[in-house]
């Protein structure tokens, strides 16, 4: 049936079903990431954080709103010893290439150190990197002695 043939109530019912389907999908996504040891970061091509998953609070102690809108280098969440490698990865990303795996030490809000395996993907639009998406998998127990 074409939309022109549907009643207002039918269209509203379809819209309601679509909204519930999207809400259910978003809830599954939130549940999946809230139970994982992953933190998803998004930042623009100036390395300003544009989004971060809620897990960041459980894993690093920061509320997402404490990080969003700030430049990554201002956050002090990365161990200074790893900053050079992170900068190399950033340049790699800005050239449109993926970073499959790097291990960095992250600093929690309370000053503790945690290891995270970082994978990063540039998001392109019209041949230019418009923002980057990164996933940190925190594997503290497995990496305790890897970087010391």
Buried (B, 14 or more C-beta within 10 A) or exposed (E): EEEEEEEEEEEEEEEEEEEEEEEEEEEEEEEEBEEBBBBBBBBBBEBBBBEBBBBBBEBBBBEBEBBBEEEBEEBEBBBEEBEEBBEEBBEBBBEEBEBEEBBBBBBEBEEEEBBBBBBBBBBEEEEEBEBBBBBBBBBBEEBEEEEE
